[in-house]
Structure formats: structure tokens, C-alpha cells
Amino acid sequence: MSQLFGLLNRAKYFILFVLLELVSFYLIRKNNVHWDVTFFNSSNAITSKMMAWTYDAKEYLKLRDENGALALENTLLREELSKYRQSQDTRPAHFYVADSVFASRFEYTVTKVVNSTTARTKNYITIDKGSLDGIEPGMAVIGPRGVVGQVRSCSDHFSVVFSILHDEFRVSSEVVNEELTKMQETALGLSTWPGTSRSIVALSTVDKFKPVHVGDSVVTSSQNLVFPSGILVGRVSEVNTPSNGAFHDIKLKLSTDFGSLTYVYVVKNKLYKEQNELEEEVLANE
């Protein structure tokens, strides 16, 4: 205690100076209108900035919840879009309309990415939902911008997905452009990852007589048991047509950025088992 009193005694002149300064500022503000207005405006400006910073901080902290809510809303929108796409042929000369069961066969579940790799030849993504959430091996996985991969295995609460950046992944794909639409033709191929860049995949077995150009969209085809048709795979970045070959040599710029995935959608084809069993039965009897 004696040390405290000693410290106060040594600083008594400084403390007196601070008190006199405060009294001076108070008297100036009280007796001078200009100073009073300036002080009031300055205080308001500081208070406004503090409120704005506080609001921004709260908004930032709420981003996680907002993103989750948007992902759930997108799930419903994707289901409706899928029903619309599956219910009719996009080529105008065709008048095919699917029944409601077939059109609504795809069911979407939103999940969050908890781990991923991109630097290997066999890259995987781990998501936070598993068999207790209805996830099963073989189901398709898509992201906000397009194809992601396919479920490889599940535990109760997690699933591992092998992404399109996997040397064993294949997805039936279709080139989309105005020429093909006018010709009422399809340019079907198989999208695979050559293992070089995480943003480039190859599209093979596309007939070289089908018109394909740089910038064309490539989407999942209707001849697909796992993925809904019309899901973007990427855009054509390079086209080479060998003179002695039957197919184009095509490279695609992937639509999905695997370095920034947060939420993905697991897609269940509710008619998968029925179709697969029927096709296997026919093959077995041949």
C-alpha cells in the first residue's frame, strides 16, 4: 500500500494536469457553440462507424448459417429443375413427355465437405453425411457449378466420394451447341481425368463428324444411370481432330473448382435399382 501511495505522490502533478485538461475541454465545449457542434458531430461519426463495424461483424458471423440455409434452398430448386429437365426432351422437334415417376426419380441431399484432396492420381472428398442419412455407395455427387464425383463408401455419419479428379472416374457426357440442336443430333462421349491438371479433363469417343467448338458446354447425358442429365461438366477448351482417327480429341475446362468446395449435393436415383436389375437380367439371359 505504501508503494501505491508513493507512486501516486510521484505522479500527482501529471494527474493534476490531466484533470485540468479535462475540465478545460468541458468548459470550452459548454461555452463555445462551434466546439460543441464539432464535438457532437465527431461523436456521432465515431458512434456510426462503431455501429457499422458491429453490424458487419454480426453479418460475418451469420454467414455460416446463411450459407447452410441457401444450400438447403438450392436443394429444393435443383429437384424442381431436375423434374422439368427430365419431363421433356430439349430438342424442339421431339414431343416426348415423361411420366411423373420418371421425371421425379432424382432426390437431392445437401452435405458439407469436411476434407478433400486434389494433388493425387486418385483424389477423394469426405462429406459429413453417411448411411444414417440415406447416403449409399454409387450415388452421384454434384456441386453448385457442376459434376463433382460419386460416392465410394459410407460410414454411419460420413461418406467418401471419389471425385472427377480420379483416374477411375467416368461420366457419360454430351456436347451442347446450336449446330447440334438445329441438326437434332447428339454428340456423346466419355469424360475422364488424364491426371495432369485439376482443372482439365478429357472428352473421348465423340464422332469427328459432329461439330464441336471451343467454348461449347459439355453436360451429363441422358444416357446416364447415376447423374441427372444436363449437369455441367465443363466447357471445351481445345479440339483436335486426327485425320486418321474416328473421334475428336477434346479437352474440357472443368466447371467445378475443387479447391473451394464447401457444400455439395448427393443425388439418389430412386429408379436405379429397378433399371439396373432389369438390364443385368437381360445381359445374363443372352
Kinemage of the C-alpha trace (Angstrom):
@kinemage 1
@onewidth
@group {chain A} dominant
@subgroup {mainchain}
@vectorlist {calphas} color= white
{ca met a 1} P 0.000 0.000 0.000
{ca ser a 2} L 2.862 2.373 0.838
{ca gln a 3} L 4.263 1.737 -2.673
{ca leu a 4} L 0.928 2.717 -4.174
{ca phe a 5} L 0.818 5.970 -2.220
{ca gly a 6} L 4.408 6.626 -3.239
{ca leu a 7} L 3.525 6.135 -6.903
{ca leu a 8} L 0.542 8.469 -6.631
{ca asn a 9} L 2.700 11.054 -4.882
{ca arg a 10} L 5.273 10.953 -7.690
{ca ala a 11} L 2.577 11.251 -10.357
{ca lys a 12} L 0.463 13.871 -8.581
{ca tyr a 13} L 1.449 16.685 -10.946
{ca phe a 14} L 0.672 14.590 -14.033
{ca ile a 15} L -2.703 13.557 -12.597
{ca leu a 16} L -3.487 17.186 -11.768
{ca phe a 17} L -2.562 18.168 -15.335
{ca val a 18} L -4.911 15.539 -16.835
{ca leu a 19} L -7.786 16.628 -14.586
{ca leu a 20} L -7.278 20.298 -15.517
{ca glu a 21} L -7.208 19.357 -19.215
{ca leu a 22} L -10.494 17.513 -18.887
{ca val a 23} L -12.090 20.432 -17.067
{ca ser a 24} L -10.790 22.801 -19.774
{ca phe a 25} L -12.259 20.739 -22.589
{ca tyr a 26} L -15.566 20.547 -20.730
{ca leu a 27} L -15.733 24.321 -20.232
{ca ile a 28} L -14.744 25.019 -23.849
{ca arg a 29} L -17.394 22.648 -25.198
{ca lys a 30} L -20.061 24.040 -22.858
{ca asn a 31} L -19.397 27.727 -23.559
{ca asn a 32} L -18.459 27.585 -27.253
{ca val a 33} L -21.210 26.621 -29.726
{ca his a 34} L -18.759 25.837 -32.536
{ca trp a 35} L -16.774 23.416 -30.346
{ca asp a 36} L -19.971 21.891 -29.021
{ca val a 37} L -21.305 21.196 -32.539
{ca thr a 38} L -17.935 19.856 -33.697
{ca phe a 39} L -17.699 17.544 -30.703
{ca phe a 40} L -21.278 16.359 -31.241
{ca asn a 41} L -20.677 15.636 -34.941
{ca ser a 42} L -17.411 13.856 -34.213
{ca ser a 43} L -19.073 11.734 -31.543
{ca asn a 44} L -21.877 10.831 -33.940
{ca ala a 45} L -19.403 9.905 -36.667
{ca ile a 46} L -17.435 7.641 -34.334
{ca thr a 47} L -20.614 6.054 -32.991
{ca ser a 48} L -21.905 5.432 -36.526
{ca lys a 49} L -18.654 3.767 -37.551
{ca met a 50} L -18.680 1.600 -34.448
{ca met a 51} L -22.264 0.534 -35.173
{ca ala a 52} L -21.362 -0.242 -38.785
{ca trp a 53} L -18.373 -2.354 -37.714
{ca thr a 54} L -20.539 -4.182 -35.191
{ca tyr a 55} L -23.205 -4.871 -37.845
{ca asp a 56} L -20.583 -6.135 -40.317
{ca ala a 57} L -19.112 -8.416 -37.647
{ca lys a 58} L -22.538 -9.867 -36.861
{ca glu a 59} L -23.239 -10.382 -40.568
{ca tyr a 60} L -19.914 -12.185 -40.977
{ca leu a 61} L -20.630 -14.473 -38.035
{ca lys a 62} L -24.022 -15.312 -39.558
{ca leu a 63} L -22.539 -16.260 -42.956
{ca arg a 64} L -22.206 -19.928 -41.994
{ca asp a 65} L -25.893 -20.186 -41.129
{ca glu a 66} L -26.876 -18.189 -44.208
{ca asn a 67} L -24.808 -20.435 -46.492
{ca gly a 68} L -26.370 -23.516 -44.966
{ca ala a 69} L -29.871 -22.121 -45.491
{ca leu a 70} L -29.070 -21.240 -49.108
{ca ala a 71} L -27.717 -24.730 -49.730
{ca leu a 72} L -30.963 -26.250 -48.429
{ca glu a 73} L -32.999 -23.910 -50.606
{ca asn a 74} L -30.872 -24.844 -53.618
{ca thr a 75} L -31.655 -28.496 -52.939
{ca leu a 76} L -35.371 -27.836 -53.454
{ca leu a 77} L -34.692 -25.748 -56.553
{ca arg a 78} L -32.485 -28.467 -58.031
{ca glu a 79} L -35.196 -31.062 -57.516
{ca glu a 80} L -37.720 -28.871 -59.328
{ca leu a 81} L -35.255 -28.129 -62.142
{ca ser a 82} L -34.456 -31.817 -62.446
{ca lys a 83} L -38.148 -32.687 -62.745
{ca tyr a 84} L -38.535 -30.119 -65.515
{ca arg a 85} L -35.481 -31.325 -67.435
{ca gln a 86} L -36.414 -34.995 -67.157
{ca ser a 87} L -40.027 -34.442 -68.182
{ca gln a 88} L -39.282 -33.323 -71.722
{ca asp a 89} L -36.723 -33.644 -74.467
{ca thr a 90} L -34.798 -30.424 -75.019
{ca arg a 91} L -34.695 -30.881 -78.800
{ca pro a 92} L -37.650 -28.914 -80.215
{ca ala a 93} L -38.628 -31.467 -82.857
{ca his a 94} L -39.284 -34.134 -80.213
{ca phe a 95} L -42.513 -34.233 -78.264
{ca tyr a 96} L -41.577 -36.682 -75.577
{ca val a 97} L -43.076 -36.201 -72.115
{ca ala a 98} L -42.030 -38.471 -69.247
{ca asp a 99} L -44.452 -39.668 -66.591
{ca ser a 100} L -44.250 -38.050 -63.166
{ca val a 101} L -42.490 -41.021 -61.531
{ca phe a 102} L -39.643 -40.988 -64.046
{ca ala a 103} L -39.364 -37.195 -64.041
{ca ser a 104} L -39.100 -37.020 -60.250
{ca arg a 105} L -36.769 -40.004 -59.793
{ca phe a 106} L -33.833 -37.890 -58.575
{ca glu a 107} L -33.645 -36.906 -54.906
{ca tyr a 108} L -31.058 -34.419 -53.563
{ca thr a 109} L -29.355 -34.273 -50.152
{ca val a 110} L -27.183 -31.304 -49.220
{ca thr a 111} L -23.906 -32.148 -47.456
{ca lys a 112} L -20.795 -30.302 -46.334
{ca val a 113} L -17.234 -31.072 -47.435
{ca val a 114} L -15.026 -31.815 -44.410
{ca asn a 115} L -11.888 -32.976 -46.235
{ca ser a 116} L -10.588 -33.242 -49.806
{ca thr a 117} L -7.519 -33.922 -51.931
{ca thr a 118} L -6.546 -32.610 -55.383
{ca ala a 119} L -2.834 -33.450 -55.789
{ca arg a 120} L -3.056 -37.228 -56.196
{ca thr a 121} L -3.949 -39.541 -59.078
{ca lys a 122} L -6.866 -40.859 -57.008
{ca asn a 123} L -8.486 -37.887 -55.299
{ca tyr a 124} L -11.230 -38.122 -52.719
{ca ile a 125} L -13.688 -35.866 -50.901
{ca thr a 126} L -15.136 -36.578 -47.451
{ca ile a 127} L -18.643 -35.316 -46.682
{ca asp a 128} L -20.465 -35.040 -43.352
{ca lys a 129} L -23.383 -37.407 -44.033
{ca gly a 130} L -23.460 -41.180 -44.226
{ca ser a 131} L -25.664 -44.250 -44.279
{ca leu a 132} L -27.865 -42.999 -41.430
{ca asp a 133} L -28.749 -40.028 -43.700
{ca gly a 134} L -29.690 -42.284 -46.612
{ca ile a 135} L -26.362 -41.984 -48.475
{ca glu a 136} L -25.268 -45.116 -50.353
{ca pro a 137} L -22.201 -46.068 -52.416
{ca gly a 138} L -22.665 -45.332 -56.114
{ca met a 139} L -24.732 -42.180 -55.693
{ca ala a 140} L -23.821 -39.147 -57.782
{ca val a 141} L -22.371 -36.006 -56.226
{ca ile a 142} L -22.682 -32.563 -57.790
{ca gly a 143} L -21.704 -29.068 -56.677
{ca pro a 144} L -23.088 -25.587 -57.234
{ca arg a 145} L -21.267 -25.396 -60.587
{ca gly a 146} L -21.436 -28.946 -61.872
{ca val a 147} L -20.243 -32.549 -61.590
{ca val a 148} L -18.137 -33.452 -58.536
{ca gly a 149} L -17.918 -37.256 -58.361
{ca gln a 150} L -19.525 -40.416 -56.997
{ca val a 151} L -19.899 -41.885 -53.512
{ca arg a 152} L -17.327 -44.629 -52.911
{ca ser a 153} L -18.038 -45.777 -49.343
{ca cys a 154} L -20.068 -44.782 -46.276
{ca ser a 155} L -19.964 -44.978 -42.506
{ca asp a 156} L -22.867 -44.005 -40.271
{ca his a 157} L -22.067 -40.291 -40.339
{ca phe a 158} L -19.559 -39.762 -43.164
{ca ser a 159} L -19.091 -40.693 -46.812
{ca val a 160} L -16.042 -40.756 -49.063
{ca val a 161} L -16.511 -39.590 -52.638
{ca phe a 162} L -14.081 -40.232 -55.458
{ca ser a 163} L -14.093 -37.017 -57.455
{ca ile a 164} L -13.828 -36.481 -61.179
{ca leu a 165} L -10.120 -35.944 -60.407
{ca his a 166} L -9.730 -39.721 -60.078
{ca asp a 167} L -8.192 -41.923 -62.757
{ca glu a 168} L -11.045 -44.446 -62.500
{ca phe a 169} L -13.925 -41.961 -62.737
{ca arg a 170} L -16.049 -41.952 -65.913
{ca val a 171} L -19.154 -39.949 -66.735
{ca ser a 172} L -21.292 -40.112 -69.873
{ca ser a 173} L -21.300 -36.611 -71.380
{ca glu a 174} L -22.827 -34.644 -74.220
{ca val a 175} L -21.636 -31.591 -76.155
{ca val a 176} L -24.221 -28.810 -76.400
{ca asn a 177} L -24.205 -26.152 -79.130
{ca glu a 178} L -26.604 -24.510 -81.599
{ca glu a 179} L -25.450 -26.547 -84.602
{ca leu a 180} L -26.163 -29.860 -82.933
{ca thr a 181} L -29.558 -28.593 -81.756
{ca lys a 182} L -30.515 -27.491 -85.276
{ca met a 183} L -29.320 -30.811 -86.703
{ca gln a 184} L -31.305 -32.624 -83.984
{ca glu a 185} L -28.250 -34.720 -83.175
{ca thr a 186} L -26.303 -35.576 -80.044
{ca ala a 187} L -22.528 -35.654 -79.627
{ca leu a 188} L -21.983 -38.221 -76.892
{ca gly a 189} L -18.676 -39.003 -75.236
{ca leu a 190} L -16.957 -40.066 -72.040
{ca ser a 191} L -15.345 -37.554 -69.668
{ca thr a 192} L -12.223 -38.794 -67.881
{ca trp a 193} L -9.370 -37.191 -65.982
{ca pro a 194} L -5.938 -37.569 -67.622
{ca gly a 195} L -4.188 -36.872 -64.310
{ca thr a 196} L -2.343 -33.697 -65.300
{ca ser a 197} L -4.234 -30.589 -64.154
{ca arg a 198} L -7.010 -30.352 -61.541
{ca ser a 199} L -8.962 -28.085 -63.899
{ca ile a 200} L -8.725 -30.106 -67.157
{ca val a 201} L -10.457 -33.344 -68.187
{ca ala a 202} L -10.562 -35.204 -71.498
{ca leu a 203} L -13.688 -35.960 -73.534
{ca ser a 204} L -13.290 -39.040 -75.725
{ca thr a 205} L -15.318 -41.082 -78.265
{ca val a 206} L -17.079 -38.062 -79.785
{ca asp a 207} L -17.665 -38.678 -83.507
{ca lys a 208} L -15.313 -36.438 -85.501
{ca phe a 209} L -18.133 -35.584 -87.933
{ca lys a 210} L -20.133 -33.935 -85.138
{ca pro a 211} L -19.488 -30.155 -84.901
{ca val a 212} L -17.582 -29.285 -81.713
{ca his a 213} L -16.055 -25.871 -80.979
{ca val a 214} L -14.009 -24.213 -78.275
{ca gly a 215} L -16.417 -22.711 -75.730
{ca asp a 216} L -19.165 -25.325 -76.180
{ca ser a 217} L -20.775 -26.600 -72.989
{ca val a 218} L -20.418 -30.253 -72.031
{ca val a 219} L -23.088 -31.695 -69.730
{ca thr a 220} L -24.072 -35.085 -68.371
{ca ser a 221} L -26.010 -37.016 -70.996
{ca ser a 222} L -29.462 -38.550 -70.730
{ca gln a 223} L -27.831 -41.998 -71.136
{ca asn a 224} L -26.750 -41.895 -67.519
{ca leu a 225} L -27.973 -44.096 -64.692
{ca val a 226} L -26.325 -42.123 -61.891
{ca phe a 227} L -26.283 -38.417 -62.811
{ca pro a 228} L -29.282 -36.355 -63.887
{ca ser a 229} L -28.914 -35.131 -67.467
{ca gly a 230} L -27.881 -31.542 -68.126
{ca ile a 231} L -25.424 -31.174 -65.206
{ca leu a 232} L -22.461 -29.112 -66.381
{ca val a 233} L -19.131 -30.952 -66.630
{ca gly a 234} L -17.130 -28.140 -68.212
{ca arg a 235} L -16.521 -26.160 -71.377
{ca val a 236} L -14.477 -27.153 -74.408
{ca ser a 237} L -11.018 -25.567 -74.188
{ca glu a 238} L -9.293 -27.438 -77.029
{ca val a 239} L -10.394 -29.527 -80.036
{ca asn a 240} L -8.103 -31.624 -82.249
{ca thr a 241} L -9.366 -33.906 -84.994
{ca pro a 242} L -6.838 -36.518 -86.157
{ca ser a 243} L -7.036 -37.240 -89.879
{ca asn a 244} L -6.639 -40.985 -89.347
{ca gly a 245} L -8.958 -41.279 -86.350
{ca ala a 246} L -12.689 -41.622 -85.883
{ca phe a 247} L -13.073 -39.302 -82.897
{ca his a 248} L -12.292 -35.763 -81.803
{ca asp a 249} L -9.540 -35.256 -79.233
{ca ile a 250} L -11.219 -32.833 -76.824
{ca lys a 251} L -10.111 -31.167 -73.612
{ca leu a 252} L -12.507 -29.518 -71.166
{ca lys a 253} L -12.072 -26.768 -68.618
{ca leu a 254} L -13.855 -28.122 -65.537
{ca ser a 255} L -16.786 -26.096 -64.247
{ca thr a 256} L -16.137 -27.129 -60.625
{ca asp a 257} L -13.295 -25.568 -58.658
{ca phe a 258} L -12.230 -28.411 -56.354
{ca gly a 259} L -10.107 -26.073 -54.272
{ca ser a 260} L -13.114 -24.126 -52.980
{ca leu a 261} L -15.882 -26.690 -52.478
{ca thr a 262} L -17.939 -26.186 -49.317
{ca tyr a 263} L -21.388 -27.657 -49.946
{ca val a 264} L -22.207 -30.473 -52.381
{ca tyr a 265} L -25.370 -32.391 -53.252
{ca val a 266} L -25.685 -36.176 -53.182
{ca val a 267} L -28.117 -37.353 -55.850
{ca lys a 268} L -30.167 -40.531 -55.465
{ca asn a 269} L -31.843 -42.134 -58.470
{ca lys a 270} L -34.901 -43.788 -56.913
{ca leu a 271} L -35.358 -45.966 -60.019
{ca tyr a 272} L -31.688 -47.027 -60.197
{ca lys a 273} L -32.203 -50.489 -58.694
{ca glu a 274} L -35.151 -51.342 -60.947
{ca gln a 275} L -33.388 -50.277 -64.145
{ca asn a 276} L -30.061 -51.869 -63.194
{ca glu a 277} L -31.607 -55.212 -62.238
{ca leu a 278} L -33.593 -55.351 -65.486
{ca glu a 279} L -30.532 -54.606 -67.623
{ca glu a 280} L -28.426 -57.183 -65.760
{ca glu a 281} L -31.177 -59.794 -66.182
{ca val a 282} L -31.264 -59.213 -69.943
{ca leu a 283} L -27.475 -59.466 -70.208
{ca ala a 284} L -27.456 -62.663 -68.147
{ca asn a 285} L -30.025 -64.324 -70.428
{ca glu a 286} L -28.230 -63.539 -73.691
